[in-house]
Amino acid sequence: MLKGWVTIDGALAELYPEQAGNVYYYDTRTGLMAKGEVTIDGVNHCFDAISGNLIW
């Protein structure tokens, strides 16, 4: 299970070339992908509501 910040690169990019370079965040306890506006370690982030890709 992926947890924390994940950038699709290296071996993951070979498996998912259309997502290469994308950044995602998975909750460190539950493993759920962050979507929408989320505060992580006191910093606000915005993730795509469908794909979960980091927007800002």
PDB file of N, CA, C and O in Angstrom:
ATOM      1  N   MET A   1       0.844  -1.168   0.000  1.00  0.00           N
ATOM      2  CA  MET A   1       0.000   0.000   0.000  1.00  0.00           C
ATOM      3  C   MET A   1       0.890   1.232   0.000  1.00  0.00           C
ATOM      4  O   MET A   1       1.868   1.309   0.743  1.00  0.00           O
ATOM      5  N   LEU A   2       0.534   2.203  -0.851  1.00  0.00           N
ATOM      6  CA  LEU A   2       1.261   3.465  -0.895  1.00  0.00           C
ATOM      7  C   LEU A   2       0.770   4.369   0.230  1.00  0.00           C
ATOM      8  O   LEU A   2      -0.421   4.410   0.539  1.00  0.00           O
ATOM      9  N   LYS A   3       1.707   5.090   0.835  1.00  0.00           N
ATOM     10  CA  LYS A   3       1.353   6.043   1.893  1.00  0.00           C
ATOM     11  C   LYS A   3       2.246   7.255   1.772  1.00  0.00           C
ATOM     12  O   LYS A   3       3.394   7.150   1.339  1.00  0.00           O
ATOM     13  N   GLY A   4       1.715   8.424   2.158  1.00  0.00           N
ATOM     14  CA  GLY A   4       2.475   9.661   2.095  1.00  0.00           C
ATOM     15  C   GLY A   4       2.504  10.210   0.677  1.00  0.00           C
ATOM     16  O   GLY A   4       1.651   9.883  -0.148  1.00  0.00           O
ATOM     17  N   TRP A   5       3.504  11.055   0.406  1.00  0.00           N
ATOM     18  CA  TRP A   5       3.645  11.679  -0.913  1.00  0.00           C
ATOM     19  C   TRP A   5       4.218  10.673  -1.901  1.00  0.00           C
ATOM     20  O   TRP A   5       5.184   9.974  -1.595  1.00  0.00           O
ATOM     21  N   VAL A   6       3.622  10.604  -3.079  1.00  0.00           N
ATOM     22  CA  VAL A   6       4.079   9.683  -4.119  1.00  0.00           C
ATOM     23  C   VAL A   6       4.174  10.447  -5.434  1.00  0.00           C
ATOM     24  O   VAL A   6       3.203  11.059  -5.880  1.00  0.00           O
ATOM     25  N   THR A   7       5.351  10.405  -6.048  1.00  0.00           N
ATOM     26  CA  THR A   7       5.551  10.951  -7.387  1.00  0.00           C
ATOM     27  C   THR A   7       5.695   9.773  -8.337  1.00  0.00           C
ATOM     28  O   THR A   7       6.456   8.842  -8.072  1.00  0.00           O
ATOM     29  N   ILE A   8       4.970   9.815  -9.432  1.00  0.00           N
ATOM     30  CA  ILE A   8       5.032   8.722 -10.399  1.00  0.00           C
ATOM     31  C   ILE A   8       6.287   8.909 -11.243  1.00  0.00           C
ATOM     32  O   ILE A   8       6.311   9.697 -12.188  1.00  0.00           O
ATOM     33  N   ASP A   9       7.327   8.166 -10.878  1.00  0.00           N
ATOM     34  CA  ASP A   9       8.586   8.191 -11.624  1.00  0.00           C
ATOM     35  C   ASP A   9       9.244   6.823 -11.507  1.00  0.00           C
ATOM     36  O   ASP A   9       8.745   5.949 -10.799  1.00  0.00           O
ATOM     37  N   GLY A  10      10.334   6.641 -12.184  1.00  0.00           N
ATOM     38  CA  GLY A  10      11.055   5.374 -12.117  1.00  0.00           C
ATOM     39  C   GLY A  10      10.195   4.199 -12.547  1.00  0.00           C
ATOM     40  O   GLY A  10       9.557   4.241 -13.599  1.00  0.00           O
ATOM     41  N   ALA A  11      10.177   3.144 -11.729  1.00  0.00           N
ATOM     42  CA  ALA A  11       9.434   1.922 -12.051  1.00  0.00           C
ATOM     43  C   ALA A  11       7.935   2.186 -12.157  1.00  0.00           C
ATOM     44  O   ALA A  11       7.258   1.589 -12.994  1.00  0.00           O
ATOM     45  N   LEU A  12       7.410   3.077 -11.311  1.00  0.00           N
ATOM     46  CA  LEU A  12       5.983   3.398 -11.397  1.00  0.00           C
ATOM     47  C   LEU A  12       5.652   4.065 -12.728  1.00  0.00           C
ATOM     48  O   LEU A  12       4.594   3.804 -13.301  1.00  0.00           O
ATOM     49  N   ALA A  13       6.541   4.921 -13.228  1.00  0.00           N
ATOM     50  CA  ALA A  13       6.308   5.591 -14.508  1.00  0.00           C
ATOM     51  C   ALA A  13       6.339   4.592 -15.663  1.00  0.00           C
ATOM     52  O   ALA A  13       5.659   4.785 -16.672  1.00  0.00           O
ATOM     53  N   GLU A  14       7.121   3.531 -15.518  1.00  0.00           N
ATOM     54  CA  GLU A  14       7.133   2.499 -16.553  1.00  0.00           C
ATOM     55  C   GLU A  14       5.805   1.745 -16.567  1.00  0.00           C
ATOM     56  O   GLU A  14       5.324   1.352 -17.630  1.00  0.00           O
ATOM     57  N   LEU A  15       5.214   1.543 -15.395  1.00  0.00           N
ATOM     58  CA  LEU A  15       3.924   0.867 -15.311  1.00  0.00           C
ATOM     59  C   LEU A  15       2.772   1.777 -15.736  1.00  0.00           C
ATOM     60  O   LEU A  15       1.796   1.316 -16.327  1.00  0.00           O
ATOM     61  N   TYR A  16       2.894   3.080 -15.430  1.00  0.00           N
ATOM     62  CA  TYR A  16       1.833   4.051 -15.702  1.00  0.00           C
ATOM     63  C   TYR A  16       2.403   5.263 -16.443  1.00  0.00           C
ATOM     64  O   TYR A  16       2.459   6.353 -15.874  1.00  0.00           O
ATOM     65  N   PRO A  17       2.826   5.094 -17.699  1.00  0.00           N
ATOM     66  CA  PRO A  17       3.498   6.188 -18.417  1.00  0.00           C
ATOM     67  C   PRO A  17       2.631   7.442 -18.584  1.00  0.00           C
ATOM     68  O   PRO A  17       3.167   8.550 -18.630  1.00  0.00           O
ATOM     69  N   GLU A  18       1.309   7.290 -18.677  1.00  0.00           N
ATOM     70  CA  GLU A  18       0.431   8.454 -18.845  1.00  0.00           C
ATOM     71  C   GLU A  18       0.359   9.301 -17.578  1.00  0.00           C
ATOM     72  O   GLU A  18      -0.109  10.439 -17.627  1.00  0.00           O
ATOM     73  N   GLN A  19       0.816   8.766 -16.444  1.00  0.00           N
ATOM     74  CA  GLN A  19       0.798   9.498 -15.178  1.00  0.00           C
ATOM     75  C   GLN A  19       2.199   9.931 -14.735  1.00  0.00           C
ATOM     76  O   GLN A  19       2.356  10.456 -13.632  1.00  0.00           O
ATOM     77  N   ALA A  20       3.195   9.725 -15.558  1.00  0.00           N
ATOM     78  CA  ALA A  20       4.585  10.068 -15.203  1.00  0.00           C
ATOM     79  C   ALA A  20       4.682  11.535 -14.783  1.00  0.00           C
ATOM     80  O   ALA A  20       4.189  12.423 -15.478  1.00  0.00           O
ATOM     81  N   GLY A  21       5.317  11.774 -13.648  1.00  0.00           N
ATOM     82  CA  GLY A  21       5.513  13.122 -13.126  1.00  0.00           C
ATOM     83  C   GLY A  21       4.388  13.610 -12.224  1.00  0.00           C
ATOM     84  O   GLY A  21       4.557  14.618 -11.539  1.00  0.00           O
ATOM     85  N   ASN A  22       3.253  12.934 -12.201  1.00  0.00           N
ATOM     86  CA  ASN A  22       2.145  13.341 -11.336  1.00  0.00           C
ATOM     87  C   ASN A  22       2.492  13.090  -9.871  1.00  0.00           C
ATOM     88  O   ASN A  22       3.248  12.174  -9.546  1.00  0.00           O
ATOM     89  N   VAL A  23       1.924  13.920  -8.992  1.00  0.00           N
ATOM     90  CA  VAL A  23       2.165  13.805  -7.555  1.00  0.00           C
ATOM     91  C   VAL A  23       0.838  13.552  -6.853  1.00  0.00           C
ATOM     92  O   VAL A  23      -0.163  14.212  -7.133  1.00  0.00           O
ATOM     93  N   TYR A  24       0.843  12.586  -5.935  1.00  0.00           N
ATOM     94  CA  TYR A  24      -0.347  12.201  -5.190  1.00  0.00           C
ATOM     95  C   TYR A  24       0.000  12.150  -3.706  1.00  0.00           C
ATOM     96  O   TYR A  24       1.171  12.081  -3.333  1.00  0.00           O
ATOM     97  N   TYR A  25      -1.028  12.184  -2.868  1.00  0.00           N
ATOM     98  CA  TYR A  25      -0.816  12.009  -1.436  1.00  0.00           C
ATOM     99  C   TYR A  25      -1.784  10.947  -0.941  1.00  0.00           C
ATOM    100  O   TYR A  25      -2.985  11.012  -1.205  1.00  0.00           O
ATOM    101  N   TYR A  26      -1.242   9.957  -0.211  1.00  0.00           N
ATOM    102  CA  TYR A  26      -2.037   8.896   0.396  1.00  0.00           C
ATOM    103  C   TYR A  26      -1.938   9.027   1.908  1.00  0.00           C
ATOM    104  O   TYR A  26      -0.839   9.103   2.457  1.00  0.00           O
ATOM    105  N   ASP A  27      -3.080   9.055   2.581  1.00  0.00           N
ATOM    106  CA  ASP A  27      -3.116   9.189   4.033  1.00  0.00           C
ATOM    107  C   ASP A  27      -2.169   8.171   4.668  1.00  0.00           C
ATOM    108  O   ASP A  27      -2.159   7.001   4.285  1.00  0.00           O
ATOM    109  N   THR A  28      -1.380   8.617   5.632  1.00  0.00           N
ATOM    110  CA  THR A  28      -0.359   7.755   6.236  1.00  0.00           C
ATOM    111  C   THR A  28      -0.942   6.687   7.155  1.00  0.00           C
ATOM    112  O   THR A  28      -0.256   5.720   7.487  1.00  0.00           O
ATOM    113  N   ARG A  29      -2.185   6.844   7.566  1.00  0.00           N
ATOM    114  CA  ARG A  29      -2.819   5.808   8.405  1.00  0.00           C
ATOM    115  C   ARG A  29      -3.738   4.902   7.597  1.00  0.00           C
ATOM    116  O   ARG A  29      -3.689   3.679   7.731  1.00  0.00           O
ATOM    117  N   THR A  30      -4.580   5.510   6.753  1.00  0.00           N
ATOM    118  CA  THR A  30      -5.583   4.716   6.038  1.00  0.00           C
ATOM    119  C   THR A  30      -5.166   4.315   4.635  1.00  0.00           C
ATOM    120  O   THR A  30      -5.682   3.341   4.087  1.00  0.00           O
ATOM    121  N   GLY A  31      -4.229   5.063   4.045  1.00  0.00           N
ATOM    122  CA  GLY A  31      -3.816   4.796   2.666  1.00  0.00           C
ATOM    123  C   GLY A  31      -4.758   5.383   1.634  1.00  0.00           C
ATOM    124  O   GLY A  31      -4.561   5.172   0.437  1.00  0.00           O
ATOM    125  N   LEU A  32      -5.789   6.124   2.071  1.00  0.00           N
ATOM    126  CA  LEU A  32      -6.732   6.715   1.127  1.00  0.00           C
ATOM    127  C   LEU A  32      -6.095   7.881   0.386  1.00  0.00           C
ATOM    128  O   LEU A  32      -5.372   8.681   0.979  1.00  0.00           O
ATOM    129  N   MET A  33      -6.370   7.975  -0.929  1.00  0.00           N
ATOM    130  CA  MET A  33      -5.841   9.050  -1.757  1.00  0.00           C
ATOM    131  C   MET A  33      -6.543  10.364  -1.429  1.00  0.00           C
ATOM    132  O   MET A  33      -7.766  10.407  -1.290  1.00  0.00           O
ATOM    133  N   ALA A  34      -5.759  11.432  -1.307  1.00  0.00           N
ATOM    134  CA  ALA A  34      -6.318  12.758  -1.062  1.00  0.00           C
ATOM    135  C   ALA A  34      -6.961  13.282  -2.340  1.00  0.00           C
ATOM    136  O   ALA A  34      -6.404  13.140  -3.429  1.00  0.00           O
ATOM    137  N   LYS A  35      -8.143  13.890  -2.199  1.00  0.00           N
ATOM    138  CA  LYS A  35      -8.847  14.504  -3.321  1.00  0.00           C
ATOM    139  C   LYS A  35      -9.506  15.774  -2.833  1.00  0.00           C
ATOM    140  O   LYS A  35      -9.958  15.839  -1.690  1.00  0.00           O
ATOM    141  N   GLY A  36      -9.568  16.792  -3.691  1.00  0.00           N
ATOM    142  CA  GLY A  36     -10.150  18.077  -3.308  1.00  0.00           C
ATOM    143  C   GLY A  36      -9.158  18.876  -2.471  1.00  0.00           C
ATOM    144  O   GLY A  36      -7.950  18.650  -2.551  1.00  0.00           O
ATOM    145  N   GLU A  37      -9.663  19.803  -1.675  1.00  0.00           N
ATOM    146  CA  GLU A  37      -8.807  20.620  -0.813  1.00  0.00           C
ATOM    147  C   GLU A  37      -8.536  19.886   0.488  1.00  0.00           C
ATOM    148  O   GLU A  37      -9.458  19.466   1.187  1.00  0.00           O
ATOM    149  N   VAL A  38      -7.242  19.738   0.806  1.00  0.00           N
ATOM    150  CA  VAL A  38      -6.827  18.965   1.979  1.00  0.00           C
ATOM    151  C   VAL A  38      -5.707  19.721   2.685  1.00  0.00           C
ATOM    152  O   VAL A  38      -4.840  20.298   2.030  1.00  0.00           O
ATOM    153  N   THR A  39      -5.720  19.721   4.020  1.00  0.00           N
ATOM    154  CA  THR A  39      -4.626  20.296   4.804  1.00  0.00           C
ATOM    155  C   THR A  39      -3.736  19.148   5.269  1.00  0.00           C
ATOM    156  O   THR A  39      -4.187  18.225   5.947  1.00  0.00           O
ATOM    157  N   ILE A  40      -2.454  19.228   4.888  1.00  0.00           N
ATOM    158  CA  ILE A  40      -1.476  18.203   5.247  1.00  0.00           C
ATOM    159  C   ILE A  40      -0.347  18.890   5.994  1.00  0.00           C
ATOM    160  O   ILE A  40       0.304  19.784   5.454  1.00  0.00           O
ATOM    161  N   ASP A  41      -0.112  18.482   7.225  1.00  0.00           N
ATOM    162  CA  ASP A  41       0.924  19.087   8.072  1.00  0.00           C
ATOM    163  C   ASP A  41       0.791  20.603   8.130  1.00  0.00           C
ATOM    164  O   ASP A  41       1.792  21.319   8.095  1.00  0.00           O
ATOM    165  N   GLY A  42      -0.452  21.097   8.220  1.00  0.00           N
ATOM    166  CA  GLY A  42      -0.707  22.523   8.365  1.00  0.00           C
ATOM    167  C   GLY A  42      -0.631  23.326   7.078  1.00  0.00           C
ATOM    168  O   GLY A  42      -0.734  24.552   7.122  1.00  0.00           O
ATOM    169  N   VAL A  43      -0.455  22.675   5.934  1.00  0.00           N
ATOM    170  CA  VAL A  43      -0.359  23.361   4.646  1.00  0.00           C
ATOM    171  C   VAL A  43      -1.533  22.926   3.773  1.00  0.00           C
ATOM    172  O   VAL A  43      -1.806  21.733   3.638  1.00  0.00           O
ATOM    173  N   ASN A  44      -2.233  23.910   3.175  1.00  0.00           N
ATOM    174  CA  ASN A  44      -3.364  23.594   2.305  1.00  0.00           C
ATOM    175  C   ASN A  44      -2.864  23.159   0.931  1.00  0.00           C
ATOM    176  O   ASN A  44      -1.949  23.761   0.369  1.00  0.00           O
ATOM    177  N   HIS A  45      -3.478  22.112   0.408  1.00  0.00           N
ATOM    178  CA  HIS A  45      -3.155  21.591  -0.918  1.00  0.00           C
ATOM    179  C   HIS A  45      -4.457  21.349  -1.654  1.00  0.00           C
ATOM    180  O   HIS A  45      -5.493  21.122  -1.029  1.00  0.00           O
ATOM    181  N   CYS A  46      -4.413  21.397  -2.975  1.00  0.00           N
ATOM    182  CA  CYS A  46      -5.587  21.107  -3.784  1.00  0.00           C
ATOM    183  C   CYS A  46      -5.251  19.958  -4.734  1.00  0.00           C
ATOM    184  O   CYS A  46      -4.279  20.022  -5.486  1.00  0.00           O
ATOM    185  N   PHE A  47      -6.064  18.916  -4.688  1.00  0.00           N
ATOM    186  CA  PHE A  47      -5.896  17.744  -5.532  1.00  0.00           C
ATOM    187  C   PHE A  47      -7.101  17.629  -6.455  1.00  0.00           C
ATOM    188  O   PHE A  47      -8.211  18.009  -6.082  1.00  0.00           O
ATOM    189  N   ASP A  48      -6.886  17.105  -7.656  1.00  0.00           N
ATOM    190  CA  ASP A  48      -7.980  16.882  -8.588  1.00  0.00           C
ATOM    191  C   ASP A  48      -9.019  15.982  -7.924  1.00  0.00           C
ATOM    192  O   ASP A  48      -8.670  14.981  -7.298  1.00  0.00           O
ATOM    193  N   ALA A  49     -10.296  16.339  -8.061  1.00  0.00           N
ATOM    194  CA  ALA A  49     -11.373  15.603  -7.389  1.00  0.00           C
ATOM    195  C   ALA A  49     -11.567  14.203  -7.953  1.00  0.00           C
ATOM    196  O   ALA A  49     -12.115  13.339  -7.269  1.00  0.00           O
ATOM    197  N   ILE A  50     -11.131  13.959  -9.180  1.00  0.00           N
ATOM    198  CA  ILE A  50     -11.306  12.637  -9.784  1.00  0.00           C
ATOM    199  C   ILE A  50     -10.023  11.821  -9.742  1.00  0.00           C
ATOM    200  O   ILE A  50     -10.008  10.697  -9.242  1.00  0.00           O
ATOM    201  N   SER A  51      -8.927  12.403 -10.279  1.00  0.00           N
ATOM    202  CA  SER A  51      -7.679  11.631 -10.389  1.00  0.00           C
ATOM    203  C   SER A  51      -6.844  11.670  -9.121  1.00  0.00           C
ATOM    204  O   SER A  51      -6.053  10.756  -8.886  1.00  0.00           O
ATOM    205  N   GLY A  52      -6.997  12.705  -8.292  1.00  0.00           N
ATOM    206  CA  GLY A  52      -6.172  12.841  -7.092  1.00  0.00           C
ATOM    207  C   GLY A  52      -4.825  13.480  -7.347  1.00  0.00           C
ATOM    208  O   GLY A  52      -4.014  13.588  -6.427  1.00  0.00           O
ATOM    209  N   ASN A  53      -4.562  13.912  -8.587  1.00  0.00           N
ATOM    210  CA  ASN A  53      -3.289  14.544  -8.921  1.00  0.00           C
ATOM    211  C   ASN A  53      -3.176  15.904  -8.245  1.00  0.00           C
ATOM    212  O   ASN A  53      -4.145  16.662  -8.217  1.00  0.00           O
ATOM    213  N   LEU A  54      -2.007  16.220  -7.701  1.00  0.00           N
ATOM    214  CA  LEU A  54      -1.776  17.507  -7.029  1.00  0.00           C
ATOM    215  C   LEU A  54      -1.907  18.653  -8.029  1.00  0.00           C
ATOM    216  O   LEU A  54      -1.270  18.646  -9.082  1.00  0.00           O
ATOM    217  N   ILE A  55      -2.749  19.649  -7.685  1.00  0.00           N
ATOM    218  CA  ILE A  55      -2.914  20.835  -8.518  1.00  0.00           C
ATOM    219  C   ILE A  55      -2.053  21.968  -7.964  1.00  0.00           C
ATOM    220  O   ILE A  55      -1.322  22.615  -8.714  1.00  0.00           O
ATOM    221  N   TRP A  56      -2.137  22.214  -6.636  1.00  0.00           N
ATOM    222  CA  TRP A  56      -1.285  23.187  -5.941  1.00  0.00           C
ATOM    223  C   TRP A  56      -1.187  22.865  -4.486  1.00  0.00           C
ATOM    224  O   TRP A  56      -0.511  23.574  -3.741  1.00  0.00           O
TER     225      TRP A  56
END
